[in-house]
Structure formats: C-alpha cells, structure tokens
Amino acid sequence: MSAKFDYDGAFSRNIGWVTAAEQAILRRKRIAIAGMGGVGGGHLLTLARLGIGAFNISDFDRFDIVNFNRQAGATLSSIGEPKVDVLADMALQINPELDIRRFPAGVSHDNLDDFLRDVDLYVDALDFFAFDVRRATFAACHRLGIPAITAAPLGMGTAVLVFLPGGMSFEEYFCLEGCDEEEMGIRFLLGLSPGMLQRQYLADPSRVNLEEHRGPSTVAACQLCAGVTATDVLKILLGRGGVISAPRGYQFDAYRNRLVRTWRPGGNRNPLQRIGLWIARGQLRRMKQAGGAHG
C-alpha cells in the first residue's frame, strides 16, 4: 500500500522555526548542487527535508566500496550505480513532487549555463581538487548574482564560506589565478580554514597526499556540512538572520569543541594569510621529504 504524499503534512514540523508562508517560499526555490558524494548527497537530502522544491544536481561518478564511510547514497545495492541517479531517487522518496534536473556528466564549461539556469542559490560539493570547474562555477554565480556556499568537511568539523551577490568573489578571496595545482590546494585549504582546527588531531599524516588527490574523511564532517549549509540556505532564501559572508567565514570543529570566526580582508592576499601560506608550503615540503626518506 503506497501512502499519498502531502507537502504540507510532510514538512509541518518545520513550522515554528519557519512560518507557513516562509515554507511556501522554500517550496518554490531551486538550488543547484555540484557533486553528489559525501558532502553533496547530504546537502540534497537535507535540503529536500527542509522543503526546497527544485534542484539541479550533477555528478559523473558511480558509487564504490570506498564511499561507505561517509556518503549518504553508498550501500551494497548502489555499488556501480550513478551517484546522481541514486541520490535523485532518494530525494524523490522524501518528496515525490520534486523537480530534479540531472546532469550525469558532471558540471563543465559546456553545460554551466544550463546547470545554473533558474537557480536561486548554488551549493558547492565538488571534489576538493576540481579547481578548474569550481572556479568557473563560482565565477558564473558571481556574474549572475547567485548566492554561493561552500562548506568543507575537515577532520570532524566544517569550514564555511558564503559568497553573496555584490560582495567579494571566490577568485578575489582565494587568489588562484596563475597557480599550479599544488599551490591551489594549499590556498584553497588555508583559505577555507585559516584556523586549521583539524590539524592537531590528525592521527596518521601519511594518509594525506595532495599529489595523489588522497586524504582521510569522516561522516561526522559531511553531516555537519549539510546542517550548517541548510541553515545558511534558509537565512539567505528567506532574508532573515545574519549571514557571515566572505571575507568573513567560520569553522566549527566538533572534536575540539571549538568555533572560530575568521576575517581575512583581501582573502589570501591578507598579510596573516601570506604568513600562513608560507608556513603551509614549508610543512608540505617537509612531509614530501619525509615520505621520500621512507620510500
């Protein structure tokens, strides 16, 4: 026996924290999410439960056993299945009235205009190392006046940056132009988390390898990303509550029970950031030397 879906009933427990009129506004919004992995899958399901009515979602990847530790759609039955289809089906089980546009080839320069068409807000969930398409997507959002959020899963916490129309752009903050991939990785990581709260409890540094695009992950961090992002999405779309936006950001680390608010005027050009980047480059160089010595 299949139950009949009723939007008002399904999301009635949201009312109180939002008004019925605000819930109706959320129902009419469309959000684009690039990436349906550990972070993106959580974003989609969380925002579907918030009552968002439409999504553009992208991912070219399929589920594998290594995704089990953190990705919402990773199960034995989904191994080998396209992530974008698995997550779309899961979201439709929450709200069968959803309007979901799927981009199974991922986001690229060729389909970016279609991916952002009719979108009210963009949520970044691309792979950490997808610098080219990430820069292009954020640049398009800045040009089109689309609010954009990136919440990075770091250790057992999350670092959040919001880019609002008329404010500082992604490129102005991270300053990635002309950098090689390694330098982009350093600038992106330190730009996201100037406080680097996660660094103190990394148990096995050998598991971090920027050259091989490899690093450890936790489901705790991915779920925290979804929660804080959904909250910022709600505030932006409903125009209520203060939103911390670039060059301001914040990092919450559950393991250390710490919240750090950051302010970096000029982004990675800020004198404090330049010092931090210099230190980070030295640490990476020493890690490489240590790895070579044990190779």
SVG drawing of the C-alpha trace seen along z (x, -y; Angstrom):
<svg xmlns="http://www.w3.org/2000/svg" viewBox="-3 -45 69 50">
<polyline fill="none" stroke="black" stroke-width="0.4" points="0.0,0.0 1.5,-3.3 0.8,-6.4 -0.4,-9.6 2.1,-12.4 1.1,-15.7 3.7,-18.5 2.1,-20.5 1.9,-17.4 5.4,-16.2 7.1,-19.4 4.6,-20.5 7.2,-20.0 9.4,-22.8 6.6,-25.2 7.5,-27.1 11.1,-27.6 9.7,-29.0 6.3,-30.3 3.8,-28.6 4.4,-31.5 8.1,-31.0 7.7,-27.3 5.7,-28.1 8.6,-30.3 11.1,-27.5 8.9,-25.2 9.3,-27.5 13.1,-27.7 15.6,-25.9 19.1,-25.0 22.0,-23.8 24.4,-21.3 27.5,-20.2 28.7,-16.8 26.6,-14.0 29.4,-12.5 29.9,-12.7 29.0,-16.3 26.7,-16.8 24.4,-13.8 23.9,-15.0 23.1,-18.5 20.5,-17.2 18.7,-15.1 18.9,-17.7 17.6,-20.5 14.8,-18.2 13.7,-17.7 13.8,-21.4 11.2,-21.5 13.1,-23.0 11.0,-22.2 13.5,-22.0 17.1,-21.0 19.8,-20.9 22.2,-18.2 25.4,-16.9 27.9,-14.1 29.7,-11.9 30.8,-9.3 29.5,-5.9 29.4,-4.5 32.2,-2.3 33.0,-0.5 35.4,-3.3 32.4,-5.6 30.8,-3.7 32.4,-5.6 30.7,-8.9 28.4,-9.1 24.6,-9.0 23.9,-7.0 26.6,-4.4 25.2,-1.0 25.7,2.5 22.8,2.2 24.2,-1.1 27.7,0.1 28.4,-0.7 25.3,-2.9 25.5,-6.5 25.5,-8.8 23.3,-11.4 20.5,-8.8 20.8,-7.1 20.6,-10.4 17.8,-11.8 15.8,-8.6 16.4,-9.0 15.3,-12.6 12.2,-11.7 11.3,-9.2 11.3,-12.2 9.3,-14.4 8.0,-12.8 6.9,-16.3 10.5,-17.5 11.6,-19.0 15.1,-17.5 17.2,-18.2 20.1,-15.7 23.5,-16.4 25.0,-12.9 28.2,-14.1 29.0,-16.5 29.4,-20.2 31.7,-21.6 32.2,-24.8 29.9,-23.3 26.8,-22.9 27.4,-25.5 24.8,-27.9 22.1,-25.1 23.2,-23.9 22.7,-27.4 19.5,-28.2 16.6,-29.4 18.7,-28.7 18.2,-30.8 21.3,-29.5 24.4,-27.3 25.9,-24.8 29.4,-23.6 30.1,-19.9 32.7,-19.3 35.8,-17.2 38.4,-19.2 40.8,-19.1 38.2,-20.1 39.7,-23.6 39.0,-24.5 35.3,-23.8 34.9,-25.1 36.4,-28.5 34.3,-28.6 31.1,-27.8 31.7,-30.4 32.7,-33.0 29.4,-32.3 27.4,-32.7 29.2,-36.0 28.4,-37.2 24.7,-36.1 24.1,-37.3 23.5,-33.9 24.5,-33.3 27.0,-30.5 28.1,-28.4 31.0,-26.1 31.2,-24.0 34.4,-21.9 34.5,-18.7 37.7,-19.0 38.5,-16.3 35.4,-16.1 34.2,-19.6 33.3,-22.0 34.7,-25.3 32.1,-27.5 32.4,-30.4 29.4,-32.2 29.7,-34.4 26.8,-36.9 25.8,-38.9 27.7,-42.3 30.2,-41.0 33.7,-39.5 34.1,-36.9 35.6,-33.4 38.6,-34.4 39.1,-37.7 39.2,-35.6 41.3,-32.6 43.6,-34.2 44.1,-31.1 44.9,-32.7 48.3,-31.5 48.9,-28.9 49.8,-25.3 47.6,-22.6 49.7,-22.1 49.6,-25.8 45.8,-25.9 45.4,-23.1 47.3,-25.0 45.5,-28.2 42.1,-26.6 42.6,-24.7 44.1,-27.6 41.5,-30.0 38.7,-27.8 40.2,-27.2 42.7,-29.8 42.5,-28.4 43.3,-24.8 41.5,-23.4 41.6,-19.9 45.4,-19.7 46.0,-18.9 44.3,-15.5 45.3,-14.0 46.3,-10.5 48.1,-9.3 49.6,-12.1 50.8,-9.6 47.1,-9.3 47.3,-12.9 48.8,-13.2 47.9,-16.2 49.8,-14.9 47.7,-11.7 44.5,-13.6 44.1,-11.5 43.1,-12.3 41.0,-10.8 37.4,-11.7 34.6,-11.3 30.8,-11.1 30.7,-13.4 32.2,-16.2 29.9,-15.6 26.8,-15.7 28.0,-18.9 28.5,-20.4 24.9,-19.6 23.5,-21.1 25.3,-24.4 24.7,-24.8 21.0,-24.2 20.8,-26.9 22.6,-29.4 20.4,-28.4 17.3,-29.1 18.6,-32.5 19.6,-33.6 16.4,-32.5 14.1,-33.9 16.1,-37.0 16.2,-36.6 19.1,-36.2 22.6,-37.5 24.7,-35.7 28.5,-35.6 29.9,-36.1 33.4,-36.5 35.9,-37.8 34.4,-36.5 33.9,-32.8 33.8,-30.3 35.0,-26.9 33.4,-24.6 35.3,-21.5 33.2,-19.0 36.3,-17.0 37.8,-20.0 34.5,-21.7 35.7,-24.9 34.1,-27.6 36.4,-30.1 35.2,-33.1 37.6,-34.4 38.0,-37.7 40.5,-37.9 40.2,-41.2 41.9,-40.6 41.5,-36.9 44.7,-35.0 46.5,-38.3 45.9,-39.3 49.3,-39.5 48.2,-36.9 47.2,-34.6 50.5,-35.1 52.4,-34.1 50.1,-31.0 50.7,-30.1 54.4,-30.3 54.2,-28.0 52.0,-25.6 54.3,-25.3 57.2,-24.5 55.2,-21.9 54.2,-20.3 57.8,-20.3 58.9,-18.6 56.1,-16.0 57.4,-15.2 60.9,-14.9 59.9,-12.6 57.9,-10.5 60.8,-10.2 63.1,-9.2 60.8,-6.3 60.1,-5.3"/>
</svg>
